């Protein structure tokens, strides 16, 4: 998307809001505050559902929690791959979640 002379975020305020929730989510994720990080990533996704990065962070909140929810992590990482198929990080995390859940053949494919 081209955004003329103005930054894209000035033309679309929801992008700025989404980016702020995304940034805050990763900050909370780095502090191992998974439920709080998840809430921020979900807000970022609500504001801009087609950005891959918040889906990646969301998946990581499920992947890293004390009792991983690998089904939800896999779902989030699969969405990353759908949104940004050229982004190798999505495949890495998808494969990691699949491997951890015992789906080795799928993990190798990812």
Chimera marker file (.cmm) of the C-alpha trace (Angstrom):
<marker_set name="trace">
<marker id="1" x="0.000" y="0.000" z="0.000" r="1" g="1" b="0" radius="0.5"/>
<marker id="2" x="1.372" y="3.414" z="-0.936" r="1" g="1" b="0" radius="0.5"/>
<marker id="3" x="0.662" y="6.173" z="1.516" r="1" g="1" b="0" radius="0.5"/>
<marker id="4" x="1.512" y="9.386" z="-0.364" r="1" g="1" b="0" radius="0.5"/>
<marker id="5" x="3.530" y="12.001" z="1.554" r="1" g="1" b="0" radius="0.5"/>
<marker id="6" x="2.091" y="11.105" z="4.958" r="1" g="1" b="0" radius="0.5"/>
<marker id="7" x="3.330" y="8.090" z="6.911" r="1" g="1" b="0" radius="0.5"/>
<marker id="8" x="0.898" y="5.184" z="6.611" r="1" g="1" b="0" radius="0.5"/>
<marker id="9" x="0.142" y="5.379" z="10.336" r="1" g="1" b="0" radius="0.5"/>
<marker id="10" x="-1.084" y="8.976" z="9.955" r="1" g="1" b="0" radius="0.5"/>
<marker id="11" x="-3.433" y="7.953" z="7.178" r="1" g="1" b="0" radius="0.5"/>
<marker id="12" x="-4.800" y="4.988" z="9.122" r="1" g="1" b="0" radius="0.5"/>
<marker id="13" x="-4.927" y="5.485" z="12.913" r="1" g="1" b="0" radius="0.5"/>
<marker id="14" x="-5.763" y="1.796" z="13.481" r="1" g="1" b="0" radius="0.5"/>
<marker id="15" x="-2.291" y="0.870" z="12.231" r="1" g="1" b="0" radius="0.5"/>
<marker id="16" x="-0.705" y="3.017" z="14.929" r="1" g="1" b="0" radius="0.5"/>
<marker id="17" x="-2.941" y="1.519" z="17.608" r="1" g="1" b="0" radius="0.5"/>
<marker id="18" x="-2.228" y="-1.994" z="16.339" r="1" g="1" b="0" radius="0.5"/>
<marker id="19" x="1.514" y="-1.344" z="16.352" r="1" g="1" b="0" radius="0.5"/>
<marker id="20" x="1.376" y="-0.019" z="19.913" r="1" g="1" b="0" radius="0.5"/>
<marker id="21" x="-0.494" y="-3.122" z="21.159" r="1" g="1" b="0" radius="0.5"/>
<marker id="22" x="1.970" y="-5.289" z="19.229" r="1" g="1" b="0" radius="0.5"/>
<marker id="23" x="4.990" y="-3.518" z="20.766" r="1" g="1" b="0" radius="0.5"/>
<marker id="24" x="3.510" y="-3.762" z="24.261" r="1" g="1" b="0" radius="0.5"/>
<marker id="25" x="2.689" y="-7.441" z="23.703" r="1" g="1" b="0" radius="0.5"/>
<marker id="26" x="6.294" y="-8.297" z="22.874" r="1" g="1" b="0" radius="0.5"/>
<marker id="27" x="7.501" y="-6.324" z="25.879" r="1" g="1" b="0" radius="0.5"/>
<marker id="28" x="5.195" y="-8.352" z="28.136" r="1" g="1" b="0" radius="0.5"/>
<marker id="29" x="6.189" y="-11.575" z="26.361" r="1" g="1" b="0" radius="0.5"/>
<marker id="30" x="9.849" y="-10.850" z="27.116" r="1" g="1" b="0" radius="0.5"/>
<marker id="31" x="8.873" y="-10.515" z="30.790" r="1" g="1" b="0" radius="0.5"/>
<marker id="32" x="7.075" y="-13.908" z="30.673" r="1" g="1" b="0" radius="0.5"/>
<marker id="33" x="3.718" y="-12.228" z="31.357" r="1" g="1" b="0" radius="0.5"/>
<marker id="34" x="1.873" y="-14.445" z="28.910" r="1" g="1" b="0" radius="0.5"/>
<marker id="35" x="-1.799" y="-13.672" z="29.663" r="1" g="1" b="0" radius="0.5"/>
<marker id="36" x="-1.104" y="-9.925" z="29.571" r="1" g="1" b="0" radius="0.5"/>
<marker id="37" x="0.934" y="-10.256" z="26.373" r="1" g="1" b="0" radius="0.5"/>
<marker id="38" x="-1.831" y="-12.350" z="24.807" r="1" g="1" b="0" radius="0.5"/>
<marker id="39" x="-4.349" y="-9.626" z="25.571" r="1" g="1" b="0" radius="0.5"/>
<marker id="40" x="-2.175" y="-7.037" z="23.795" r="1" g="1" b="0" radius="0.5"/>
<marker id="41" x="-1.613" y="-9.254" z="20.750" r="1" g="1" b="0" radius="0.5"/>
<marker id="42" x="-5.341" y="-9.940" z="20.490" r="1" g="1" b="0" radius="0.5"/>
<marker id="43" x="-6.014" y="-6.195" z="20.560" r="1" g="1" b="0" radius="0.5"/>
<marker id="44" x="-3.403" y="-5.671" z="17.822" r="1" g="1" b="0" radius="0.5"/>
<marker id="45" x="-5.032" y="-8.406" z="15.739" r="1" g="1" b="0" radius="0.5"/>
<marker id="46" x="-8.479" y="-6.905" z="16.296" r="1" g="1" b="0" radius="0.5"/>
<marker id="47" x="-7.214" y="-3.537" z="15.044" r="1" g="1" b="0" radius="0.5"/>
<marker id="48" x="-5.373" y="-4.990" z="12.049" r="1" g="1" b="0" radius="0.5"/>
<marker id="49" x="-6.082" y="-8.707" z="11.492" r="1" g="1" b="0" radius="0.5"/>
<marker id="50" x="-3.839" y="-9.031" z="8.442" r="1" g="1" b="0" radius="0.5"/>
<marker id="51" x="-0.535" y="-8.220" z="10.165" r="1" g="1" b="0" radius="0.5"/>
<marker id="52" x="1.466" y="-11.400" z="10.683" r="1" g="1" b="0" radius="0.5"/>
<marker id="53" x="3.672" y="-10.240" z="13.580" r="1" g="1" b="0" radius="0.5"/>
<marker id="54" x="0.930" y="-10.031" z="16.244" r="1" g="1" b="0" radius="0.5"/>
<marker id="55" x="-0.178" y="-13.563" z="15.305" r="1" g="1" b="0" radius="0.5"/>
<marker id="56" x="3.422" y="-14.706" z="15.828" r="1" g="1" b="0" radius="0.5"/>
<marker id="57" x="3.503" y="-13.114" z="19.270" r="1" g="1" b="0" radius="0.5"/>
<marker id="58" x="0.128" y="-14.621" z="20.108" r="1" g="1" b="0" radius="0.5"/>
<marker id="59" x="1.404" y="-18.072" z="19.199" r="1" g="1" b="0" radius="0.5"/>
<marker id="60" x="4.485" y="-17.564" z="21.337" r="1" g="1" b="0" radius="0.5"/>
<marker id="61" x="2.338" y="-16.739" z="24.376" r="1" g="1" b="0" radius="0.5"/>
<marker id="62" x="0.726" y="-20.171" z="24.029" r="1" g="1" b="0" radius="0.5"/>
<marker id="63" x="4.017" y="-21.907" z="23.209" r="1" g="1" b="0" radius="0.5"/>
<marker id="64" x="6.042" y="-20.543" z="26.139" r="1" g="1" b="0" radius="0.5"/>
<marker id="65" x="3.484" y="-20.668" z="28.951" r="1" g="1" b="0" radius="0.5"/>
<marker id="66" x="4.106" y="-23.163" z="31.748" r="1" g="1" b="0" radius="0.5"/>
<marker id="67" x="1.625" y="-25.656" z="30.278" r="1" g="1" b="0" radius="0.5"/>
<marker id="68" x="1.890" y="-24.949" z="26.542" r="1" g="1" b="0" radius="0.5"/>
<marker id="69" x="-1.305" y="-24.886" z="24.514" r="1" g="1" b="0" radius="0.5"/>
<marker id="70" x="0.227" y="-26.316" z="21.359" r="1" g="1" b="0" radius="0.5"/>
<marker id="71" x="-3.087" y="-26.467" z="19.518" r="1" g="1" b="0" radius="0.5"/>
<marker id="72" x="-3.577" y="-22.701" z="19.876" r="1" g="1" b="0" radius="0.5"/>
<marker id="73" x="0.112" y="-22.010" z="19.193" r="1" g="1" b="0" radius="0.5"/>
<marker id="74" x="-0.038" y="-24.049" z="15.992" r="1" g="1" b="0" radius="0.5"/>
<marker id="75" x="-3.203" y="-22.249" z="14.929" r="1" g="1" b="0" radius="0.5"/>
<marker id="76" x="-1.577" y="-18.836" z="15.446" r="1" g="1" b="0" radius="0.5"/>
<marker id="77" x="1.658" y="-19.830" z="13.689" r="1" g="1" b="0" radius="0.5"/>
<marker id="78" x="-0.303" y="-21.288" z="10.782" r="1" g="1" b="0" radius="0.5"/>
<marker id="79" x="-2.013" y="-17.906" z="10.414" r="1" g="1" b="0" radius="0.5"/>
<marker id="80" x="1.423" y="-16.231" z="10.263" r="1" g="1" b="0" radius="0.5"/>
<marker id="81" x="2.386" y="-18.498" z="7.369" r="1" g="1" b="0" radius="0.5"/>
<marker id="82" x="-0.908" y="-17.762" z="5.591" r="1" g="1" b="0" radius="0.5"/>
<marker id="83" x="-0.480" y="-14.015" z="5.946" r="1" g="1" b="0" radius="0.5"/>
<marker id="84" x="3.210" y="-13.832" z="5.133" r="1" g="1" b="0" radius="0.5"/>
<marker id="85" x="4.350" y="-17.001" z="3.327" r="1" g="1" b="0" radius="0.5"/>
<marker id="86" x="7.754" y="-15.504" z="2.514" r="1" g="1" b="0" radius="0.5"/>
<marker id="87" x="8.557" y="-15.005" z="6.222" r="1" g="1" b="0" radius="0.5"/>
<marker id="88" x="10.677" y="-17.959" z="7.316" r="1" g="1" b="0" radius="0.5"/>
<marker id="89" x="10.134" y="-17.218" z="11.015" r="1" g="1" b="0" radius="0.5"/>
<marker id="90" x="6.498" y="-18.297" z="10.687" r="1" g="1" b="0" radius="0.5"/>
<marker id="91" x="7.537" y="-21.692" z="9.351" r="1" g="1" b="0" radius="0.5"/>
<marker id="92" x="10.145" y="-22.068" z="12.099" r="1" g="1" b="0" radius="0.5"/>
<marker id="93" x="7.596" y="-21.509" z="14.865" r="1" g="1" b="0" radius="0.5"/>
<marker id="94" x="4.923" y="-23.592" z="13.153" r="1" g="1" b="0" radius="0.5"/>
<marker id="95" x="7.366" y="-26.482" z="12.813" r="1" g="1" b="0" radius="0.5"/>
<marker id="96" x="8.500" y="-26.081" z="16.425" r="1" g="1" b="0" radius="0.5"/>
<marker id="97" x="4.934" y="-26.283" z="17.729" r="1" g="1" b="0" radius="0.5"/>
<marker id="98" x="4.168" y="-29.260" z="15.504" r="1" g="1" b="0" radius="0.5"/>
<marker id="99" x="7.313" y="-31.058" z="16.634" r="1" g="1" b="0" radius="0.5"/>
<marker id="100" x="6.597" y="-30.397" z="20.303" r="1" g="1" b="0" radius="0.5"/>
<marker id="101" x="3.070" y="-31.780" z="19.857" r="1" g="1" b="0" radius="0.5"/>
<marker id="102" x="4.411" y="-34.952" z="18.214" r="1" g="1" b="0" radius="0.5"/>
<marker id="103" x="3.365" y="-34.160" z="14.629" r="1" g="1" b="0" radius="0.5"/>
<marker id="104" x="6.855" y="-34.866" z="13.270" r="1" g="1" b="0" radius="0.5"/>
<marker id="105" x="5.916" y="-35.342" z="9.628" r="1" g="1" b="0" radius="0.5"/>
<marker id="106" x="4.084" y="-32.012" z="9.576" r="1" g="1" b="0" radius="0.5"/>
<marker id="107" x="6.992" y="-30.367" z="11.406" r="1" g="1" b="0" radius="0.5"/>
<marker id="108" x="9.459" y="-31.539" z="8.767" r="1" g="1" b="0" radius="0.5"/>
<marker id="109" x="7.180" y="-30.162" z="6.040" r="1" g="1" b="0" radius="0.5"/>
<marker id="110" x="6.967" y="-26.805" z="7.809" r="1" g="1" b="0" radius="0.5"/>
<link id1="1" id2="2" r="1" g="1" b="0" radius="0.2"/>
<link id1="2" id2="3" r="1" g="1" b="0" radius="0.2"/>
<link id1="3" id2="4" r="1" g="1" b="0" radius="0.2"/>
<link id1="4" id2="5" r="1" g="1" b="0" radius="0.2"/>
<link id1="5" id2="6" r="1" g="1" b="0" radius="0.2"/>
<link id1="6" id2="7" r="1" g="1" b="0" radius="0.2"/>
<link id1="7" id2="8" r="1" g="1" b="0" radius="0.2"/>
<link id1="8" id2="9" r="1" g="1" b="0" radius="0.2"/>
<link id1="9" id2="10" r="1" g="1" b="0" radius="0.2"/>
<link id1="10" id2="11" r="1" g="1" b="0" radius="0.2"/>
<link id1="11" id2="12" r="1" g="1" b="0" radius="0.2"/>
<link id1="12" id2="13" r="1" g="1" b="0" radius="0.2"/>
<link id1="13" id2="14" r="1" g="1" b="0" radius="0.2"/>
<link id1="14" id2="15" r="1" g="1" b="0" radius="0.2"/>
<link id1="15" id2="16" r="1" g="1" b="0" radius="0.2"/>
<link id1="16" id2="17" r="1" g="1" b="0" radius="0.2"/>
<link id1="17" id2="18" r="1" g="1" b="0" radius="0.2"/>
<link id1="18" id2="19" r="1" g="1" b="0" radius="0.2"/>
<link id1="19" id2="20" r="1" g="1" b="0" radius="0.2"/>
<link id1="20" id2="21" r="1" g="1" b="0" radius="0.2"/>
<link id1="21" id2="22" r="1" g="1" b="0" radius="0.2"/>
<link id1="22" id2="23" r="1" g="1" b="0" radius="0.2"/>
<link id1="23" id2="24" r="1" g="1" b="0" radius="0.2"/>
<link id1="24" id2="25" r="1" g="1" b="0" radius="0.2"/>
<link id1="25" id2="26" r="1" g="1" b="0" radius="0.2"/>
<link id1="26" id2="27" r="1" g="1" b="0" radius="0.2"/>
<link id1="27" id2="28" r="1" g="1" b="0" radius="0.2"/>
<link id1="28" id2="29" r="1" g="1" b="0" radius="0.2"/>
<link id1="29" id2="30" r="1" g="1" b="0" radius="0.2"/>
<link id1="30" id2="31" r="1" g="1" b="0" radius="0.2"/>
<link id1="31" id2="32" r="1" g="1" b="0" radius="0.2"/>
<link id1="32" id2="33" r="1" g="1" b="0" radius="0.2"/>
<link id1="33" id2="34" r="1" g="1" b="0" radius="0.2"/>
<link id1="34" id2="35" r="1" g="1" b="0" radius="0.2"/>
<link id1="35" id2="36" r="1" g="1" b="0" radius="0.2"/>
<link id1="36" id2="37" r="1" g="1" b="0" radius="0.2"/>
<link id1="37" id2="38" r="1" g="1" b="0" radius="0.2"/>
<link id1="38" id2="39" r="1" g="1" b="0" radius="0.2"/>
<link id1="39" id2="40" r="1" g="1" b="0" radius="0.2"/>
<link id1="40" id2="41" r="1" g="1" b="0" radius="0.2"/>
<link id1="41" id2="42" r="1" g="1" b="0" radius="0.2"/>
<link id1="42" id2="43" r="1" g="1" b="0" radius="0.2"/>
<link id1="43" id2="44" r="1" g="1" b="0" radius="0.2"/>
<link id1="44" id2="45" r="1" g="1" b="0" radius="0.2"/>
<link id1="45" id2="46" r="1" g="1" b="0" radius="0.2"/>
<link id1="46" id2="47" r="1" g="1" b="0" radius="0.2"/>
<link id1="47" id2="48" r="1" g="1" b="0" radius="0.2"/>
<link id1="48" id2="49" r="1" g="1" b="0" radius="0.2"/>
<link id1="49" id2="50" r="1" g="1" b="0" radius="0.2"/>
<link id1="50" id2="51" r="1" g="1" b="0" radius="0.2"/>
<link id1="51" id2="52" r="1" g="1" b="0" radius="0.2"/>
<link id1="52" id2="53" r="1" g="1" b="0" radius="0.2"/>
<link id1="53" id2="54" r="1" g="1" b="0" radius="0.2"/>
<link id1="54" id2="55" r="1" g="1" b="0" radius="0.2"/>
<link id1="55" id2="56" r="1" g="1" b="0" radius="0.2"/>
<link id1="56" id2="57" r="1" g="1" b="0" radius="0.2"/>
<link id1="57" id2="58" r="1" g="1" b="0" radius="0.2"/>
<link id1="58" id2="59" r="1" g="1" b="0" radius="0.2"/>
<link id1="59" id2="60" r="1" g="1" b="0" radius="0.2"/>
<link id1="60" id2="61" r="1" g="1" b="0" radius="0.2"/>
<link id1="61" id2="62" r="1" g="1" b="0" radius="0.2"/>
<link id1="62" id2="63" r="1" g="1" b="0" radius="0.2"/>
<link id1="63" id2="64" r="1" g="1" b="0" radius="0.2"/>
<link id1="64" id2="65" r="1" g="1" b="0" radius="0.2"/>
<link id1="65" id2="66" r="1" g="1" b="0" radius="0.2"/>
<link id1="66" id2="67" r="1" g="1" b="0" radius="0.2"/>
<link id1="67" id2="68" r="1" g="1" b="0" radius="0.2"/>
<link id1="68" id2="69" r="1" g="1" b="0" radius="0.2"/>
<link id1="69" id2="70" r="1" g="1" b="0" radius="0.2"/>
<link id1="70" id2="71" r="1" g="1" b="0" radius="0.2"/>
<link id1="71" id2="72" r="1" g="1" b="0" radius="0.2"/>
<link id1="72" id2="73" r="1" g="1" b="0" radius="0.2"/>
<link id1="73" id2="74" r="1" g="1" b="0" radius="0.2"/>
<link id1="74" id2="75" r="1" g="1" b="0" radius="0.2"/>
<link id1="75" id2="76" r="1" g="1" b="0" radius="0.2"/>
<link id1="76" id2="77" r="1" g="1" b="0" radius="0.2"/>
<link id1="77" id2="78" r="1" g="1" b="0" radius="0.2"/>
<link id1="78" id2="79" r="1" g="1" b="0" radius="0.2"/>
<link id1="79" id2="80" r="1" g="1" b="0" radius="0.2"/>
<link id1="80" id2="81" r="1" g="1" b="0" radius="0.2"/>
<link id1="81" id2="82" r="1" g="1" b="0" radius="0.2"/>
<link id1="82" id2="83" r="1" g="1" b="0" radius="0.2"/>
<link id1="83" id2="84" r="1" g="1" b="0" radius="0.2"/>
<link id1="84" id2="85" r="1" g="1" b="0" radius="0.2"/>
<link id1="85" id2="86" r="1" g="1" b="0" radius="0.2"/>
<link id1="86" id2="87" r="1" g="1" b="0" radius="0.2"/>
<link id1="87" id2="88" r="1" g="1" b="0" radius="0.2"/>
<link id1="88" id2="89" r="1" g="1" b="0" radius="0.2"/>
<link id1="89" id2="90" r="1" g="1" b="0" radius="0.2"/>
<link id1="90" id2="91" r="1" g="1" b="0" radius="0.2"/>
<link id1="91" id2="92" r="1" g="1" b="0" radius="0.2"/>
<link id1="92" id2="93" r="1" g="1" b="0" radius="0.2"/>
<link id1="93" id2="94" r="1" g="1" b="0" radius="0.2"/>
<link id1="94" id2="95" r="1" g="1" b="0" radius="0.2"/>
<link id1="95" id2="96" r="1" g="1" b="0" radius="0.2"/>
<link id1="96" id2="97" r="1" g="1" b="0" radius="0.2"/>
<link id1="97" id2="98" r="1" g="1" b="0" radius="0.2"/>
<link id1="98" id2="99" r="1" g="1" b="0" radius="0.2"/>
<link id1="99" id2="100" r="1" g="1" b="0" radius="0.2"/>
<link id1="100" id2="101" r="1" g="1" b="0" radius="0.2"/>
<link id1="101" id2="102" r="1" g="1" b="0" radius="0.2"/>
<link id1="102" id2="103" r="1" g="1" b="0" radius="0.2"/>
<link id1="103" id2="104" r="1" g="1" b="0" radius="0.2"/>
<link id1="104" id2="105" r="1" g="1" b="0" radius="0.2"/>
<link id1="105" id2="106" r="1" g="1" b="0" radius="0.2"/>
<link id1="106" id2="107" r="1" g="1" b="0" radius="0.2"/>
<link id1="107" id2="108" r="1" g="1" b="0" radius="0.2"/>
<link id1="108" id2="109" r="1" g="1" b="0" radius="0.2"/>
<link id1="109" id2="110" r="1" g="1" b="0" radius="0.2"/>
</marker_set>
